[in-house]
Amino acid sequence: MKKIELFFIPSPLMGHAGQLIELAQLFVKTFNHITATVLVMKLPGDTISTNYTDSFTDHTRIKFIHFPPMDLDLFQDCPTIGFTADAVINCHKPIIRELVASRLTRPGPFEPNGPDSVPKLGALVVDMFCTPMIDVAKEFNLPTYVFFSSNAAFLGIMFYFQTLQDELGQDIHELSHSSSELLVPSYANPVSPSIVPIVLSDRDQWSKRFIRYTRKYREAKGIIVNTFLELEHHALHSFDDNTPPVYTVGPLIKPEKPKPKDEVLDWLKGQPKSSVLLLCFGSRGWFGVDQVREIAVALERSGCRFIWSLRRPSPEEHKGFPRDYTDYSEVLPDGFLERTDGKGKVVGWVPQAEVLADVATGGFVSHCGWNSILESLWYGVPIVTWPIYAEQQLDAFQMVKDLGLAVEISLDYNQMSKSQKLVPAETIEKGIREVMDRDSVVLAKVKEMSAKSRMAREEGGSSYMSLRRLVDNIM
């Protein structure tokens, strides 16, 4: 079979870069005739993501091109991290155009002996936010495949809203403030306007970012989604002929590695099976002091063992990234650490996947980022939902209402809303007790879906077969 090279272009955001790199590795591991070149952009100020992507080095049939970080001062006018990421991507567009042009006029990075076996650059695989690169591919008559790192249901609502606006003249901002529930084809249950996330309901976020992405998706040769058929059967069957072919390749989970020497992981070793609750809210998750204290009260009342990833807000709030505390007594109730000593750990950044993989972990209070949801299902750890930003309110809704795979603390919490109320300790404690119940229906369903998630990736499974169809299409 003829050899082919693919360019993978991840977004510089942490939750996106890791997934697309895993997809590149899946391609080269599964298909001997494919090589991959990953073009790594960096988000100024995001040390966690930069440290993660810098850890990747070239190996057999996969090459990494790391672009140097750009000066943060260039992006001071960007109101949020999402707008900053878009600006970084657009700044790299001419650089990547030159790279594609040079690649098409000379052999690629994997030069075998003999000109007939030099891999041809066959396509660009771009992150859901890297849609400007679709124009680059068009210029050179290359196909583009969009990698959608969220779920099929959210992809469906983006297409639905774009159709309503472009074809029916609907004001999406007004729709998201409707007094009646929304019937969205990709969700099995009616969607309350209160859980439509700000990236769709805010006029600037929608008009300047998300509707533009969605329009460009329709120009792609196909859309690759990090999900699997057994999980999102309803959403995947909601797409019509106006949508490019959708390929499921998930769940893409960071490969298990030998556990690093880590205080948290060492502590977990001594805990009973399924006894520990993980509280972790992603690379951008933080709470104000009053909310932190409500969480602490709930944890103490529940009597549950716990690991709590507690981080302080950036001084720039939504423009920056949270940092670790130097002194937890600034925000925790007096005596909390002493009273929970031996029973809980309050830490900064945690190795989330490794904690979820440990048999001592029995529940997960999560912001419901799609990566976190897939990891929880893979390891069979039930989630209690606490969405914060991006599309997470819809993720929480899908997990609780459509799929019955999670327990609810909140479905509509919105960190960017100035009117957001505190979630009281009583509500948090109730969610904790439910998610740690070893006899719950949710736990049984999560364990069943965990087995299905692993079968989907096996040879002959739904995601394996979808990946083969995708490669046939590319060839």
C-alpha positions in Angstrom: 0.0 0.0 0.0 1.3 3.5 -0.8 2.7 5.5 2.1 1.0 8.7 3.2 1.9 11.4 5.6 -0.7 13.4 7.6 -0.2 16.8 9.3 -1.9 17.0 12.7 -2.6 20.5 14.0 -3.8 20.6 17.6 -5.2 23.7 19.3 -2.8 25.1 21.9 -5.3 24.4 24.7 -4.4 21.6 27.2 -7.5 19.5 26.8 -7.3 19.7 23.0 -3.6 19.2 22.3 -3.4 15.9 24.2 -6.3 14.3 22.4 -5.0 15.2 18.9 -1.6 13.9 19.7 -3.1 10.7 21.0 -5.0 10.4 17.7 -1.8 10.9 15.7 -0.2 8.1 17.7 -3.3 5.9 17.2 -3.0 6.4 13.4 0.7 5.4 13.2 0.3 2.5 15.6 -2.6 1.0 13.7 -1.5 1.6 10.1 2.0 0.9 8.9 1.6 3.0 5.8 0.9 6.2 7.6 3.4 8.7 9.1 2.4 11.7 11.1 3.8 15.2 11.7 2.3 17.1 14.7 2.6 20.9 14.6 2.6 22.1 18.2 1.5 25.7 19.0 1.9 27.0 22.5 -0.5 29.3 24.5 1.3 32.1 26.2 1.1 31.8 30.0 -0.1 28.2 30.0 2.8 26.4 31.6 0.9 23.1 32.2 0.0 22.6 28.5 3.5 23.8 27.4 5.3 21.3 29.7 3.0 18.5 28.5 3.5 19.2 24.7 7.2 19.8 25.2 7.5 16.2 26.6 6.8 14.7 23.1 9.8 13.8 20.9 10.1 12.2 17.5 10.0 8.5 17.2 9.3 5.9 14.5 6.9 7.4 11.9 5.8 10.4 14.0 7.5 13.8 14.1 6.9 16.8 16.3 7.5 20.4 15.1 7.4 22.7 18.2 6.8 26.3 17.4 8.3 28.7 19.9 5.9 30.4 22.4 4.7 33.9 21.4 4.9 36.9 23.6 1.8 37.2 25.9 1.8 41.0 25.5 0.7 40.5 21.9 -2.7 39.2 23.1 -3.6 41.7 25.9 -6.8 42.7 24.0 -8.2 39.2 24.1 -11.0 39.1 26.6 -10.8 35.3 27.4 -8.4 32.4 27.0 -10.6 31.1 24.1 -10.1 34.4 22.2 -6.3 34.2 23.0 -6.1 30.7 21.5 -7.9 31.8 18.4 -5.4 34.7 18.0 -2.5 32.4 18.5 -3.8 30.0 15.8 -4.4 32.8 13.3 -0.8 34.1 13.9 0.5 30.6 13.0 -1.6 30.4 9.8 1.1 31.9 7.4 3.8 29.9 9.2 1.9 26.6 8.6 1.1 27.6 5.0 4.8 27.9 4.3 5.5 24.6 6.0 2.8 22.8 3.9 4.2 24.5 0.7 7.7 23.4 1.4 6.5 19.9 2.3 4.8 19.5 -1.1 8.0 20.5 -3.0 10.4 18.2 -1.2 10.4 14.8 0.6 8.9 14.6 4.1 10.7 14.0 7.4 10.6 10.2 7.0 12.9 9.6 4.0 13.2 5.9 3.2 15.5 4.5 0.6 14.1 5.0 -2.8 11.9 7.8 -4.1 8.8 5.6 -4.7 8.4 5.0 -1.0 8.5 8.6 0.2 5.2 9.3 1.9 3.0 11.8 0.2 1.3 14.5 2.2 -2.3 13.4 2.0 -4.4 15.5 4.4 -4.5 17.9 7.3 -6.2 16.8 10.5 -7.0 20.0 12.5 -8.4 20.6 15.9 -12.0 21.9 16.1 -10.6 25.4 16.8 -8.0 25.4 14.1 -10.5 25.9 11.3 -8.3 28.7 9.6 -6.1 25.8 8.5 -8.9 24.6 6.2 -8.2 27.5 4.0 -4.5 26.5 3.9 -5.4 23.0 2.8 -7.8 24.3 0.1 -5.0 26.4 -1.4 -3.0 23.3 -2.0 -5.9 21.1 -2.9 -5.5 19.0 0.2 -8.5 17.5 2.1 -9.0 18.5 5.7 -10.5 16.4 8.5 -11.7 18.2 11.6 -10.9 16.6 15.0 -13.8 17.4 17.3 -12.4 17.0 20.9 -15.8 17.4 22.5 -18.8 15.0 22.1 -21.2 14.3 19.2 -24.1 15.8 21.1 -22.4 19.2 21.4 -21.3 19.0 17.7 -25.0 18.5 17.0 -26.2 21.5 18.8 -23.6 23.7 17.1 -24.9 22.5 13.7 -28.5 23.0 14.8 -27.9 26.6 16.0 -25.9 27.4 12.9 -28.8 26.2 10.7 -31.3 28.1 12.7 -29.3 31.3 12.3 -28.1 31.0 8.7 -31.2 29.5 7.2 -34.1 30.6 9.4 -32.8 33.9 10.7 -33.1 32.9 14.4 -31.3 35.2 16.9 -29.4 32.5 18.9 -28.9 34.9 21.8 -32.6 35.3 22.2 -33.2 31.5 21.7 -30.9 30.7 24.6 -33.0 33.0 26.8 -36.3 31.4 25.8 -39.0 30.7 28.3 -39.5 27.2 26.8 -37.3 24.2 26.5 -35.3 23.6 23.3 -35.8 20.5 21.2 -32.3 19.8 19.9 -32.0 16.7 17.7 -28.7 15.5 19.2 -30.1 15.4 22.8 -32.7 12.8 23.8 -34.4 15.1 26.2 -35.5 18.7 25.9 -32.7 21.2 26.7 -33.4 23.9 29.3 -32.2 27.3 28.1 -30.4 27.7 31.5 -27.9 25.1 30.5 -27.0 26.5 27.1 -23.3 27.4 27.7 -22.0 30.9 27.3 -19.9 30.0 24.3 -23.2 29.5 22.4 -25.4 32.1 24.2 -23.1 35.1 24.5 -23.3 37.2 21.3 -19.6 37.8 21.0 -18.6 34.2 21.8 -21.2 32.8 19.3 -20.8 35.4 16.4 -17.0 35.8 16.6 -16.0 32.3 17.4 -18.4 29.3 17.5 -20.6 30.0 14.4 -17.4 30.6 12.4 -16.1 27.2 13.5 -19.3 25.5 12.6 -19.5 27.0 9.1 -16.0 25.8 8.4 -16.8 22.3 9.6 -19.2 21.9 6.7 -16.2 22.5 4.3 -14.3 19.5 5.8 -14.0 16.1 4.2 -15.0 14.5 7.5 -15.3 15.1 11.2 -13.5 12.9 13.7 -15.1 12.8 17.1 -13.6 11.5 20.4 -16.5 9.4 21.3 -17.9 5.9 20.7 -21.1 4.6 19.2 -22.3 2.8 22.4 -22.1 6.0 24.4 -23.7 8.5 22.0 -25.9 6.3 19.8 -28.7 8.9 19.8 -26.5 11.9 19.0 -24.6 10.1 16.2 -27.8 9.1 14.5 -29.1 12.7 14.6 -26.8 14.0 11.8 -28.3 14.6 8.4 -26.9 14.5 4.8 -25.8 18.2 5.1 -23.2 17.2 7.6 -19.8 15.8 6.5 -19.2 12.1 7.5 -18.7 11.7 11.2 -16.1 9.1 12.4 -15.9 8.0 16.0 -12.5 7.0 17.2 -12.8 7.2 21.0 -12.3 7.0 23.8 -8.8 8.5 23.3 -7.2 8.1 26.7 -3.7 9.0 27.6 -1.8 5.7 27.7 -1.1 4.2 31.1 2.5 4.7 32.2 4.4 3.6 35.3 3.1 5.7 38.1 5.5 8.5 38.9 6.8 9.1 42.4 4.0 11.2 43.7 2.7 12.0 47.2 -0.9 11.7 46.3 -0.5 8.4 44.5 1.6 7.0 47.4 -1.2 8.1 49.8 -3.8 6.3 47.7 -2.0 3.0 48.0 -3.0 2.8 51.7 -6.7 3.5 51.2 -9.5 0.9 51.0 -10.9 0.1 47.5 -13.4 2.6 46.1 -13.2 4.7 49.2 -11.7 8.0 47.9 -13.5 10.9 46.3 -11.5 12.9 43.7 -12.4 16.6 43.3 -10.7 18.1 40.3 -11.9 20.9 37.9 -9.5 20.9 35.0 -6.7 23.2 33.9 -8.9 26.3 34.2 -11.1 25.4 37.1 -11.2 27.5 40.3 -13.7 28.8 42.9 -13.9 31.9 45.1 -13.3 31.8 48.8 -16.9 31.5 49.8 -17.5 28.6 47.5 -14.4 26.8 48.6 -15.6 26.9 52.2 -19.0 25.4 51.2 -17.1 22.5 49.6 -15.0 22.1 52.7 -18.0 22.0 54.9 -19.7 19.4 52.7 -16.6 17.2 52.6 -16.2 17.2 56.4 -19.9 16.4 57.0 -19.8 13.6 54.5 -17.0 11.9 56.3 -15.6 10.8 53.0 -11.9 10.2 52.2 -10.9 12.7 49.5 -8.3 14.2 47.2 -9.1 17.8 46.4 -7.3 19.7 43.7 -7.7 23.2 45.0 -6.2 26.1 42.9 -6.4 29.8 43.2 -7.9 32.1 40.5 -5.6 33.9 38.2 -5.3 37.7 38.9 -6.7 38.1 35.3 -9.6 35.7 36.1 -10.9 34.5 32.7 -7.9 35.7 30.8 -5.4 33.7 32.8 -4.8 30.3 34.3 -5.3 29.3 38.0 -2.2 28.7 40.1 -1.5 26.6 43.2 -1.9 28.1 46.6 1.1 28.5 48.8 -1.0 28.5 52.0 -4.4 26.8 52.0 -5.4 28.5 55.3 -6.1 31.6 53.1 -9.3 29.9 51.9 -10.2 26.9 54.0 -12.2 27.0 57.2 -10.1 27.2 60.4 -8.9 23.8 61.5 -10.2 22.0 58.4 -6.8 20.5 57.4 -6.1 19.3 61.0 -9.6 17.7 61.3 -9.3 15.9 58.0 -5.6 14.9 58.4 -5.1 11.3 57.3 -8.5 11.2 55.7 -8.0 13.7 52.9 -5.5 15.5 50.8 -5.7 19.1 49.6 -3.2 19.6 46.8 -2.7 21.7 43.7 -2.3 20.1 40.3 -3.0 16.3 40.4 -2.2 13.5 38.0 -6.0 13.0 37.3 -5.8 9.9 35.0 -3.5 8.1 37.4 -5.8 8.9 40.4 -8.9 7.7 38.5 -7.0 4.5 37.5 -6.3 3.6 41.1 -8.6 1.0 42.7 -9.0 3.2 45.8 -10.8 5.9 43.9 -14.6 5.5 44.1 -16.1 8.9 42.9 -15.2 12.0 41.0 -16.5 15.6 41.5 -15.8 17.0 38.0 -16.2 20.1 35.9 -17.4 17.7 33.1 -14.8 18.4 30.5 -15.1 15.7 27.9 -11.6 14.4 28.6 -12.5 13.9 32.2 -15.8 12.2 31.4 -14.1 9.7 29.1 -11.4 9.0 31.6 -14.0 8.4 34.4 -15.9 6.0 32.1 -12.8 4.2 31.0 -11.8 3.6 34.6 -15.3 2.9 35.9 -15.5 5.8 38.3 -18.9 7.6 38.5 -19.0 11.4 38.2 -20.9 14.0 40.2 -21.4 17.0 37.9 -20.2 20.5 38.6 -19.7 22.3 35.2 -17.8 25.5 35.1 -17.1 26.9 31.6 -17.0 26.1 27.9 -19.6 23.4 26.9 -19.6 21.7 30.2 -23.2 22.5 31.2 -24.4 20.4 28.2 -21.9 17.6 29.0 -23.3 17.5 32.5 -26.9 17.5 31.2 -26.2 14.7 28.8 -24.5 12.5 31.5 -27.3 13.0 34.0 -30.5 13.3 32.0 -29.8 11.6 28.7 -27.5 8.8 29.7 -28.0 8.3 33.5 -24.2 7.9 34.0 -23.7 10.7 36.6 -25.0 12.2 39.8 -25.9 15.9 39.9 -24.5 18.7 42.0 -25.3 21.3 39.4 -26.1 21.3 35.6 -26.1 25.1 35.1 -23.2 26.4 37.2 -21.5 29.1 35.1 -18.2 30.6 36.4 -18.4 33.5 33.9 -21.9 34.6 35.1 -21.8 37.6 37.4 -25.1 36.4 38.9 -23.9 32.9 39.7 -25.1 31.9 43.2 -23.1 29.8 45.7 -23.8 26.0 45.6 -24.6 25.3 49.3 -22.8 22.7 51.4 -26.1 20.7 51.7 -26.3 20.2 47.9 -22.7 19.3 47.6 -22.9 16.8 50.5 -25.9 15.1 48.9 -24.1 14.7 45.6 -21.0 13.3 47.4 -23.0 10.7 49.3 -24.9 9.6 46.1 -21.8 9.2 44.0 -20.0 7.2 46.7 -23.0 4.8 47.2 -21.6 1.4 46.2 -25.2 0.1 45.5 -26.3 2.9 43.2 -27.8 2.3 39.8 -25.5 5.0 38.4 -22.4 3.0 39.5 -23.7 -0.1 37.8 -24.4 1.7 34.6 -20.9 3.3 34.7 -19.2 -0.1 35.1 -21.2 -1.5 32.1 -20.3 1.5 30.0 -16.6 1.2 31.1 -16.5 -2.3 29.5 -18.2 -1.0 26.3 -15.7 1.8 26.1 -12.8 -0.6 26.1 -14.5 -3.0 23.6 -15.1 -0.1 21.2 -11.3 0.4 20.8 -10.5 -3.3 20.4 -10.1 -4.9 16.9 -13.6 -5.3 15.5 -15.1 -2.8 17.9 -17.2 0.2 16.8 -14.4 2.8 17.0 -11.8 0.5 15.5 -14.1 -0.1 12.5 -14.8 3.6 12.2 -11.1 4.4 12.2 -10.6 1.9 9.3 -13.4 3.6 7.3 -11.7 6.9 8.0 -8.4 5.8 6.7 -10.0 4.2 3.6 -11.6 7.6 2.9 -8.3 9.4 3.3 -6.5 7.0 1.0 
